[in-house]
Amino acid sequence: MGKKTNGLILLLFAVAILTGCSGRRGTVTIRVVATSDVHGRFYANDCIDGSEREGSMAKLSAFLKRERDEYRHLIYLDAGDILAGSIEIYHDITAEFYEPSLAATVYNMLGCDAAVFGNHDIKVGAEVYYRFLNGCNFPLLGANLKYDNYGDFLPPHVIIEKHGVKIAVVGMTTPAVNYTVPADIVGTVTVSDIVESAQYWLPIIRENEDPDVVIGLLHSGYDNGRFDELGVEENTVRRLAAEVPGFDCLIYGHDHIPYKGKVTSLDGDSVLVINPGPYASKAAVITVTAGFRKRELQELSVSGSLADLSSYEPDPDFARSLNSRYETVCNYADSVIGVLDVALDSRGALWGNTTAMDYIHYHQMRFQAAEISIATPISSERIEAGNFTIRDAFRFYPFENNLVSVMMKGSEIESILEFSASQFYNTVTDGTEQLLRPAGPIGNSSSIGLQTMKMFMSAAGIRYVIDVTKPAGQRVSIISMSDGTPFVPDKYYRTTFNSHLAGDAYSPLYQVPGIARDDIRRRTVTASGADLRYYLITDFFVRQETGKNVVVPDYDNWRIIPEKTVNRYLSNE
């Protein structure tokens, strides 16, 4: 009897201790740290060029250690775009088949509490993002992500309790995914409007969970980015804060613009909106202060700041934990995968064929037996002939663009080339005028940067000329298909674009009059599961195995006329 009494007393004492330690008394301070658009910048040093990165998860690890030393109640969140954008993540998803997901390993090490998918996390395909998802010790949230026929794809929210304070984190992803990621990569997942999804979920969460604090975790930019022809809004954070009462803070990313501000909601509350910016060079830091009286929340304040991580020394413990995987990636970057017969050079892409553009067109023409390829210059790097390494592949083609096969009408191909020519060339009649446009989208002719050049569209599979003596809209003459057969304006041709051109909100393709995004999506035949760089690397590997060099085809399929005018201009540059 005495033992039972003692046991009961101990049990009641333990319950009393737990109750007393559960918080909801006095003032409780909780720290929230968030990142977004990390794009695989995990290691302190880049294996491409060996340089120390301005931001990295190695530096974030050092920052989180300091924050956790100061704040016992810390939450770490990420707003998406994790699985693309660095050599380490590319190696992990294309060449590492026996190790756990590198991204999941990193985020587990950092003690992540919740994250959302960004558009690039979905773009890598289900096999990759499920490997990440299944390796995470924390939830991936998606209040607006659903299977077409099976309901919710990811949980809409998670409740995180710190010292008795209930914090609801609601996660959402930009619906632009439906239009910027090829349909057969997105598969059966549909991304709904963010504002409408929040209007549905917030009352349910408030009713069922009774949280003290509600945080929105969003992969969506602050404002703008409308696809007006589709009625889709890519960046909705400002509107979400203004139109949907109930949020105390919105943490977001996607537009790569660090920002901290306040937006007044419909109910008159001031909502903190904060974006840490890309590449882990900054972190969003939110301080939640909750005041309780008789265990009821009486006061709540939410403030935020942006912490600069660039000056932090990388965490040595983080580096040690991943050292073997880092060395594997750097060895991968150094590996020679073949021999190149000529230098790959984009310079001169405004005047006709270049080796770099011909090699891009070569891969695009091979995809789904394309009849026509449309591409833009993707890099300003010159890769010399000779041994070709994985590092060179990243220098030459720095983006993870998939290939997209679309049925395009011949007259639409003409419109695309006419539009591109109108953006870059003036009409020249006597040879004394400025040939390249001095103003408008490209700036001065002597300082055309890569960002501008990525607006210039050229084609393969057809033979054509651009006559700069003619007015805009009448400059392009398509002579024939490359094999000499007639080019027919009313015929539909199987055409390959990269996924940036075919889907990105800022693609020059959708500035062309008469080219509608919905038409392109409807007429898409298929998209590649792998990106163009993967095909390039495979081409080198296969040729190396057979003892052959990589030969860049010389398409020689277009030029600017009159050639005397072009030569005169080039001689003066």
C-alpha positions as CSV (number, residue, x, y, z in Angstrom):
1,M,0.0,0.0,0.0
2,G,2.8,2.4,0.9
3,K,4.6,1.7,-2.4
4,K,1.4,2.5,-4.3
5,T,0.9,5.7,-2.4
6,N,4.5,6.7,-3.1
7,G,4.1,5.9,-6.8
8,L,1.0,8.0,-7.0
9,I,2.7,10.9,-5.3
10,L,5.6,10.7,-7.7
11,L,3.3,10.6,-10.6
12,L,1.3,13.6,-9.4
13,F,4.7,15.4,-8.8
14,A,5.9,14.6,-12.3
15,V,2.6,15.9,-13.8
16,A,2.9,19.1,-11.7
17,I,6.4,19.6,-13.0
18,L,5.4,19.0,-16.6
19,T,2.4,21.3,-16.2
20,G,4.6,24.0,-14.7
21,C,7.2,23.7,-17.5
22,S,4.6,23.7,-20.3
23,G,4.8,27.5,-20.6
24,R,1.8,29.8,-21.1
25,R,2.9,31.8,-18.1
26,G,4.4,35.3,-18.2
27,T,6.3,36.2,-21.3
28,V,7.6,33.6,-23.8
29,T,10.1,34.4,-26.6
30,I,10.4,32.2,-29.6
31,R,12.9,32.7,-32.4
32,V,12.2,31.6,-36.0
33,V,15.0,31.4,-38.5
34,A,14.2,30.9,-42.2
35,T,15.9,30.4,-45.5
36,S,14.6,30.2,-49.1
37,D,15.9,29.5,-52.6
38,V,19.1,27.8,-51.3
39,H,19.4,26.1,-54.7
40,G,21.7,23.4,-53.3
41,R,24.4,25.7,-51.9
42,F,25.3,23.3,-49.2
43,Y,29.1,23.4,-49.0
44,A,31.2,26.4,-48.1
45,N,33.3,26.1,-51.2
46,D,32.0,25.6,-54.8
47,C,33.6,22.6,-56.5
48,I,33.2,24.3,-59.9
49,D,35.8,27.0,-59.2
50,G,37.0,26.4,-55.6
51,S,35.8,29.8,-54.4
52,E,34.2,30.3,-51.0
53,R,30.5,31.0,-51.4
54,E,29.0,34.2,-50.0
55,G,26.2,32.1,-48.5
56,S,26.0,28.4,-47.8
57,M,24.3,25.9,-45.4
58,A,27.7,25.5,-43.8
59,K,27.6,29.2,-42.8
60,L,23.9,28.9,-41.8
61,S,24.9,26.0,-39.5
62,A,27.2,28.3,-37.6
63,F,24.5,31.0,-37.4
64,L,21.9,28.5,-36.1
65,K,24.3,27.3,-33.4
66,R,24.7,30.8,-32.2
67,E,21.0,31.4,-32.3
68,R,20.2,28.2,-30.4
69,D,22.8,29.1,-27.7
70,E,20.8,32.4,-27.1
71,Y,17.3,31.2,-27.7
72,R,16.1,27.8,-26.3
73,H,12.9,27.9,-28.3
74,L,14.1,28.1,-31.9
75,I,12.3,27.0,-35.1
76,Y,14.0,26.6,-38.4
77,L,12.0,26.8,-41.7
78,D,12.7,26.8,-45.4
79,A,10.6,28.3,-48.2
80,G,11.7,26.0,-51.0
81,D,13.8,25.7,-54.2
82,I,16.3,23.3,-52.6
83,L,16.8,20.5,-55.2
84,A,18.4,22.4,-58.2
85,G,21.2,24.9,-58.8
86,S,24.5,23.6,-57.6
87,I,27.0,20.9,-58.7
88,E,26.6,19.0,-55.4
89,I,22.8,18.7,-55.7
90,Y,23.2,17.8,-59.4
91,H,25.7,15.1,-58.6
92,D,23.4,13.8,-55.9
93,I,20.3,13.5,-58.1
94,T,22.0,12.2,-61.3
95,A,25.0,10.2,-60.2
96,E,24.6,9.3,-56.5
97,F,22.4,6.2,-56.1
98,Y,23.5,4.5,-52.9
99,E,23.7,7.4,-50.4
100,P,20.6,9.0,-48.7
101,S,19.4,12.2,-50.3
102,L,22.1,14.9,-49.7
103,A,19.4,17.6,-49.3
104,A,17.5,15.6,-46.7
105,T,20.8,14.9,-44.9
106,V,21.7,18.6,-44.7
107,Y,18.3,19.8,-43.6
108,N,18.0,17.0,-41.0
109,M,21.5,18.0,-39.6
110,L,20.3,21.6,-39.4
111,G,17.2,20.6,-37.4
112,C,14.7,21.9,-39.9
113,D,11.2,21.9,-38.5
114,A,9.2,22.3,-41.8
115,A,9.7,23.3,-45.4
116,V,7.7,23.7,-48.7
117,F,8.4,22.7,-52.3
118,G,9.5,25.4,-54.7
119,N,8.9,25.2,-58.4
120,H,12.4,23.9,-59.0
121,D,11.8,21.1,-56.4
122,I,8.9,19.9,-58.5
123,K,10.6,20.4,-61.8
124,V,13.3,17.8,-61.0
125,G,10.6,15.1,-61.1
126,A,8.8,12.8,-58.8
127,E,11.7,10.3,-58.4
128,V,14.0,13.0,-57.1
129,Y,11.6,14.9,-54.9
130,Y,10.2,11.6,-53.3
131,R,13.8,10.6,-52.4
132,F,14.1,13.9,-50.7
133,L,10.7,13.8,-49.1
134,N,11.2,10.2,-47.8
135,G,14.5,11.2,-46.3
136,C,13.3,14.2,-44.3
137,N,12.8,14.0,-40.5
138,F,10.4,17.0,-40.8
139,P,7.2,17.7,-42.8
140,L,7.0,19.1,-46.3
141,L,3.9,21.3,-46.4
142,G,1.5,22.0,-49.3
143,A,-1.9,23.4,-48.5
144,N,-2.5,24.1,-52.2
145,L,-0.9,20.9,-53.7
146,K,-3.3,18.1,-54.5
147,Y,-3.3,15.0,-56.6
148,D,-5.8,15.3,-59.4
149,N,-7.9,12.3,-58.2
150,Y,-6.6,11.4,-54.7
151,G,-6.8,14.6,-52.6
152,D,-4.0,16.2,-50.6
153,F,-0.5,15.6,-51.9
154,L,1.2,17.0,-48.7
155,P,-0.1,18.1,-45.3
156,P,-1.4,21.6,-45.4
157,H,0.1,22.6,-42.1
158,V,2.0,21.5,-39.0
159,I,1.7,22.5,-35.4
160,I,4.9,23.3,-33.6
161,E,4.7,23.8,-29.9
162,K,7.4,25.7,-28.0
163,H,7.1,26.2,-24.3
164,G,3.4,25.8,-24.5
165,V,3.0,28.2,-27.4
166,K,1.2,26.6,-30.4
167,I,2.5,27.8,-33.7
168,A,0.7,26.8,-36.9
169,V,2.9,26.8,-40.0
170,V,0.9,26.7,-43.2
171,G,2.8,25.9,-46.4
172,M,2.0,26.8,-50.0
173,T,3.7,26.9,-53.5
174,T,3.2,29.2,-56.4
175,P,0.6,28.0,-58.9
176,A,2.8,29.1,-61.7
177,V,4.2,25.6,-61.4
178,N,1.2,24.4,-63.5
179,Y,2.5,26.5,-66.4
180,T,6.2,26.8,-66.0
181,V,7.0,23.1,-65.4
182,P,6.2,20.7,-68.3
183,A,3.0,18.8,-67.7
184,D,4.4,15.3,-67.8
185,I,6.9,16.3,-65.1
186,V,4.3,17.8,-62.8
187,G,2.3,14.7,-63.4
188,T,-1.0,14.3,-61.5
189,V,-0.2,17.1,-59.0
190,T,-2.1,20.3,-59.3
191,V,-1.1,23.6,-57.6
192,S,-4.1,25.8,-56.6
193,D,-4.3,29.5,-56.2
194,I,-2.6,30.6,-52.9
195,V,-5.1,33.2,-51.8
196,E,-8.1,30.9,-52.4
197,S,-6.3,28.0,-50.6
198,A,-5.6,30.1,-47.6
199,Q,-9.2,31.3,-47.4
200,Y,-10.2,27.7,-47.3
201,W,-7.6,26.4,-44.8
202,L,-7.2,29.2,-42.3
203,P,-10.6,29.0,-40.7
204,I,-10.3,25.2,-40.5
205,I,-6.9,25.5,-38.8
206,R,-8.0,28.2,-36.4
207,E,-11.1,26.2,-35.5
208,N,-9.5,22.8,-35.1
209,E,-6.0,23.7,-33.7
210,D,-6.6,27.0,-31.9
211,P,-3.0,28.1,-32.5
212,D,-1.5,31.1,-30.8
213,V,0.5,32.1,-33.8
214,V,0.0,31.4,-37.5
215,I,3.0,31.6,-39.9
216,G,2.6,31.3,-43.7
217,L,5.6,29.6,-45.4
218,L,5.4,30.3,-49.1
219,H,7.3,29.7,-52.3
220,S,5.8,32.8,-54.0
221,G,7.2,36.3,-54.6
222,Y,5.9,39.5,-53.1
223,D,3.9,40.9,-56.1
224,N,3.5,40.9,-59.9
225,G,4.3,38.0,-62.2
226,R,0.7,37.6,-63.5
227,F,0.0,35.3,-66.4
228,D,-2.9,37.5,-67.4
229,E,-4.0,35.4,-70.3
230,L,-4.5,32.5,-67.9
231,G,-5.8,34.3,-64.8
232,V,-2.9,33.0,-62.8
233,E,-0.9,35.0,-60.3
234,E,2.7,33.8,-59.6
235,N,3.6,36.2,-56.8
236,T,0.9,36.7,-54.2
237,V,2.4,37.5,-50.9
238,R,1.3,41.1,-50.7
239,R,-2.2,40.2,-51.7
240,L,-2.3,37.2,-49.3
241,A,-1.3,39.4,-46.4
242,A,-3.8,42.1,-47.3
243,E,-6.8,39.9,-48.2
244,V,-6.7,36.9,-45.9
245,P,-7.0,37.7,-42.1
246,G,-5.4,35.4,-39.6
247,F,-1.7,35.3,-40.5
248,D,0.8,36.8,-38.0
249,C,3.8,36.5,-40.4
250,L,4.5,35.4,-44.0
251,I,7.9,33.9,-44.8
252,Y,8.4,33.7,-48.5
253,G,10.9,33.3,-51.4
254,H,10.9,32.6,-55.1
255,D,11.5,36.1,-56.4
256,H,15.1,36.2,-55.0
257,I,14.6,39.7,-53.5
258,P,15.5,40.0,-49.8
259,Y,12.8,42.0,-48.1
260,K,11.2,42.9,-44.8
261,G,8.1,44.9,-44.4
262,K,4.5,45.1,-43.0
263,V,1.2,44.8,-44.8
264,T,-2.1,45.8,-43.2
265,S,-4.7,43.0,-43.4
266,L,-8.5,43.3,-43.9
267,D,-9.0,43.1,-40.1
268,G,-6.6,45.9,-39.5
269,D,-3.7,43.8,-38.2
270,S,-0.2,44.5,-39.4
271,V,1.3,41.3,-40.9
272,L,5.1,40.9,-41.1
273,V,6.3,39.8,-44.5
274,I,9.9,38.7,-44.9
275,N,12.1,37.1,-47.6
276,P,15.6,36.0,-46.8
277,G,16.7,36.0,-50.4
278,P,18.6,33.4,-52.3
279,Y,21.6,31.1,-51.8
280,A,21.7,31.2,-48.0
281,S,23.6,34.5,-48.0
282,K,21.0,35.9,-45.6
283,A,18.5,34.4,-43.1
284,A,15.1,35.7,-42.1
285,V,15.0,36.1,-38.3
286,I,11.6,36.4,-36.6
287,T,11.1,37.1,-32.9
288,V,7.7,36.0,-31.5
289,T,6.9,37.4,-28.0
290,A,3.8,36.0,-26.4
291,G,2.4,37.3,-23.1
292,F,0.2,35.0,-21.0
293,R,-2.1,35.6,-18.1
294,K,-3.8,32.7,-16.4
295,R,-2.5,30.6,-19.3
296,E,-4.5,32.7,-21.8
297,L,-2.7,34.6,-24.6
298,Q,-3.0,38.3,-23.8
299,E,-0.3,40.0,-25.9
300,L,1.5,38.9,-29.1
301,S,4.3,40.8,-31.0
302,V,6.0,39.6,-34.1
303,S,9.1,41.4,-35.4
304,G,11.7,40.5,-38.0
305,S,15.1,41.3,-39.5
306,L,17.5,39.9,-42.1
307,A,20.8,38.5,-40.9
308,D,23.8,38.6,-43.2
309,L,25.5,35.2,-43.2
310,S,28.3,36.1,-45.6
311,S,30.7,37.1,-42.8
312,Y,30.2,33.9,-40.8
313,E,32.9,31.2,-40.7
314,P,31.5,27.9,-42.0
315,D,30.7,25.5,-39.2
316,P,33.6,23.0,-39.0
317,D,31.3,20.3,-37.5
318,F,29.0,20.6,-40.5
319,A,32.0,20.4,-42.9
320,R,33.4,17.3,-41.1
321,S,30.1,15.5,-41.2
322,L,29.9,15.9,-45.0
323,N,33.6,15.9,-45.9
324,S,33.6,12.6,-47.7
325,R,30.6,13.6,-49.9
326,Y,32.2,16.9,-50.6
327,E,35.4,15.3,-51.8
328,T,33.3,12.9,-54.0
329,V,31.6,15.9,-55.7
330,C,34.9,17.7,-56.3
331,N,36.4,14.6,-57.8
332,Y,33.3,14.4,-60.0
333,A,33.9,18.0,-61.1
334,D,37.5,17.1,-62.0
335,S,36.7,14.0,-64.0
336,V,37.5,14.1,-67.7
337,I,34.5,12.7,-69.6
338,G,35.8,13.1,-73.2
339,V,37.6,15.1,-75.8
340,L,36.2,18.1,-77.6
341,D,37.3,18.7,-81.2
342,V,36.7,22.5,-81.3
343,A,36.3,25.3,-78.7
344,L,32.7,26.0,-77.6
345,D,32.2,29.7,-78.0
346,S,29.0,31.8,-77.9
347,R,30.6,35.0,-79.1
348,G,29.2,36.1,-82.4
349,A,25.8,34.5,-81.7
350,L,24.1,37.7,-83.1
351,W,25.8,37.3,-86.5
352,G,25.2,33.7,-87.3
353,N,26.1,30.2,-86.2
354,T,28.6,29.6,-83.4
355,T,30.0,26.4,-82.1
356,A,28.3,26.8,-78.7
357,M,24.8,27.4,-80.2
358,D,25.3,24.6,-82.8
359,Y,26.1,22.2,-80.0
360,I,23.0,23.2,-78.1
361,H,20.8,22.9,-81.2
362,Y,22.4,19.5,-81.9
363,H,21.1,18.1,-78.6
364,Q,17.7,19.8,-79.1
365,M,17.3,18.5,-82.6
366,R,18.0,14.9,-81.4
367,F,15.2,15.1,-78.8
368,Q,12.0,13.4,-80.1
369,A,13.3,13.6,-83.7
370,A,12.8,17.4,-83.8
371,E,12.3,19.1,-87.1
372,I,13.2,22.6,-85.7
373,S,15.1,23.8,-82.6
374,I,14.7,27.2,-81.0
375,A,17.4,28.2,-78.5
376,T,19.0,31.2,-76.8
377,P,22.7,31.7,-75.8
378,I,23.0,30.2,-72.4
379,S,26.5,31.1,-71.3
380,S,29.3,33.6,-72.1
381,E,32.1,31.1,-71.2
382,R,34.5,29.8,-73.9
383,I,35.4,26.2,-73.4
384,E,38.7,25.3,-75.2
385,A,39.1,22.2,-77.4
386,G,40.7,19.2,-75.7
387,N,39.9,17.3,-72.6
388,F,36.4,18.1,-71.4
389,T,35.5,17.8,-67.7
390,I,32.2,17.8,-65.7
391,R,33.3,21.3,-64.6
392,D,33.4,22.4,-68.2
393,A,29.8,21.0,-68.7
394,F,28.6,23.3,-65.8
395,R,30.5,26.3,-67.2
396,F,29.1,25.7,-70.7
397,Y,25.5,25.0,-69.6
398,P,24.9,26.3,-66.1
399,F,21.1,25.7,-65.8
400,E,19.0,22.6,-65.3
401,N,16.7,23.1,-68.4
402,N,14.7,20.1,-69.6
403,L,13.8,19.7,-73.2
404,V,10.2,20.3,-74.4
405,S,8.8,19.1,-77.7
406,V,6.0,21.3,-79.0
407,M,4.0,21.3,-82.3
408,M,4.6,24.7,-83.8
409,K,3.1,26.2,-86.9
410,G,5.6,27.4,-89.5
411,S,4.1,30.9,-89.4
412,E,4.8,30.9,-85.6
413,I,8.4,30.0,-86.1
414,E,8.6,33.0,-88.5
415,S,7.0,35.3,-85.9
416,I,9.5,34.2,-83.2
417,L,12.5,34.9,-85.4
418,E,11.0,38.2,-86.6
419,F,10.4,39.3,-83.0
420,S,13.9,38.4,-81.9
421,A,15.4,40.3,-84.9
422,S,13.3,43.4,-84.1
423,Q,14.7,43.5,-80.5
424,F,18.3,43.4,-81.5
425,Y,18.8,45.1,-84.9
426,N,18.0,48.5,-86.4
427,T,17.1,49.0,-90.0
428,V,20.2,49.9,-91.9
429,T,19.9,51.5,-95.4
430,D,23.2,53.3,-96.2
431,G,25.7,51.5,-93.9
432,T,26.3,54.5,-91.7
433,E,23.5,53.8,-89.1
434,Q,24.0,51.9,-85.9
435,L,23.3,48.2,-86.7
436,L,22.5,47.0,-83.2
437,R,19.8,48.8,-81.3
438,P,21.4,51.3,-78.9
439,A,18.4,51.4,-76.6
440,G,15.5,49.2,-75.7
441,P,16.0,45.7,-74.2
442,I,19.7,45.3,-75.1
443,G,21.3,48.6,-74.1
444,N,24.5,49.7,-75.8
445,S,25.9,47.5,-78.5
446,S,29.3,47.4,-76.8
447,S,27.9,46.0,-73.5
448,I,25.4,43.3,-74.3
449,G,25.4,41.0,-71.3
450,L,24.4,37.4,-71.0
451,Q,21.0,38.3,-69.5
452,T,20.3,40.3,-72.6
453,M,21.7,37.7,-75.0
454,K,19.4,35.1,-73.4
455,M,16.5,37.1,-75.1
456,F,18.0,36.3,-78.5
457,M,16.3,33.3,-80.2
458,S,17.9,31.5,-83.1
459,A,16.8,28.3,-84.9
460,A,18.2,25.1,-86.4
461,G,16.5,22.7,-88.8
462,I,15.7,25.6,-91.3
463,R,17.8,27.8,-93.5
464,Y,17.1,31.5,-93.1
465,V,18.5,35.0,-93.5
466,I,17.9,38.3,-91.6
467,D,17.9,41.3,-93.9
468,V,18.7,44.4,-91.8
469,T,17.9,46.7,-94.7
470,K,14.2,45.9,-94.2
471,P,11.9,47.2,-91.6
472,A,11.1,45.3,-88.4
473,G,8.6,42.5,-89.2
474,Q,9.9,42.0,-92.7
475,R,13.5,41.0,-92.1
476,V,13.4,37.2,-91.8
477,S,13.2,35.0,-94.9
478,I,13.0,31.3,-94.3
479,I,14.5,29.7,-97.4
480,S,13.8,26.0,-96.8
481,M,14.2,23.2,-94.3
482,S,17.8,22.3,-93.7
483,D,17.5,19.2,-95.9
484,G,16.3,21.4,-98.8
485,T,12.6,20.5,-98.6
486,P,10.1,23.4,-98.6
487,F,9.3,25.3,-95.4
488,V,5.5,25.6,-95.2
489,P,4.0,28.4,-93.0
490,D,0.7,26.5,-92.5
491,K,2.4,23.2,-91.5
492,Y,3.0,22.1,-87.9
493,Y,6.6,21.2,-87.1
494,R,7.8,19.2,-84.1
495,T,9.9,21.9,-82.4
496,T,12.2,21.6,-79.4
497,F,12.6,24.4,-76.8
498,N,14.3,24.3,-73.4
499,S,12.0,24.4,-70.4
500,H,12.9,28.0,-69.7
501,L,11.8,29.2,-73.1
502,A,8.7,27.0,-73.1
503,G,7.5,27.8,-69.6
504,D,9.2,30.6,-67.7
505,A,7.2,33.7,-66.8
506,Y,9.9,35.9,-68.3
507,S,10.6,33.9,-71.5
508,P,11.0,36.0,-74.6
509,L,8.8,33.5,-76.4
510,Y,5.7,34.9,-74.7
511,Q,6.5,38.4,-75.8
512,V,6.0,37.4,-79.4
513,P,2.6,38.5,-80.7
514,G,0.3,35.6,-81.4
515,I,2.2,33.1,-79.1
516,A,-0.1,32.0,-76.3
517,R,1.2,30.2,-73.2
518,D,-1.9,28.0,-73.1
519,D,-1.4,27.0,-76.8
520,I,2.2,26.0,-76.1
521,R,1.2,23.9,-73.1
522,R,-1.7,22.3,-75.1
523,R,0.5,21.5,-78.0
524,T,3.4,20.1,-75.9
525,V,4.1,16.5,-77.0
526,T,6.4,15.5,-74.2
527,A,9.2,16.8,-72.0
528,S,12.5,15.1,-71.1
529,G,13.0,13.6,-67.7
530,A,16.6,14.7,-67.8
531,D,18.0,18.2,-68.4
532,L,20.1,19.2,-71.5
533,R,23.3,19.1,-69.5
534,Y,22.7,15.4,-68.7
535,Y,22.4,14.7,-72.5
536,L,25.6,16.6,-73.1
537,I,27.5,14.7,-70.4
538,T,26.1,11.4,-71.7
539,D,27.2,12.3,-75.3
540,F,30.8,12.8,-74.0
541,F,30.8,9.6,-72.0
542,V,29.5,7.5,-74.9
543,R,32.0,8.9,-77.4
544,Q,34.8,8.4,-74.9
545,E,33.9,4.8,-74.4
546,T,34.1,4.2,-78.2
547,G,37.3,6.2,-78.5
548,K,35.8,9.1,-80.4
549,N,36.0,12.8,-79.9
550,V,32.9,14.9,-79.6
551,V,32.3,16.6,-82.9
552,V,30.3,19.8,-82.9
553,P,28.1,20.0,-86.1
554,D,28.5,23.0,-88.3
555,Y,24.9,23.9,-89.2
556,D,25.8,27.1,-91.1
557,N,22.1,27.6,-91.6
558,W,21.5,31.3,-91.0
559,R,23.2,34.7,-91.4
560,I,22.6,38.4,-91.5
561,I,22.5,40.2,-94.9
562,P,23.9,42.3,-96.5
563,E,27.2,40.9,-95.4
564,K,29.1,44.0,-96.4
565,T,27.1,46.0,-93.8
566,V,27.7,43.4,-91.1
567,N,31.4,43.2,-91.9
568,R,31.7,47.0,-91.9
569,Y,30.0,47.1,-88.5
570,L,32.2,44.4,-87.0
571,S,35.4,46.0,-88.2
572,N,34.4,49.1,-86.3
573,E,33.6,47.3,-83.0
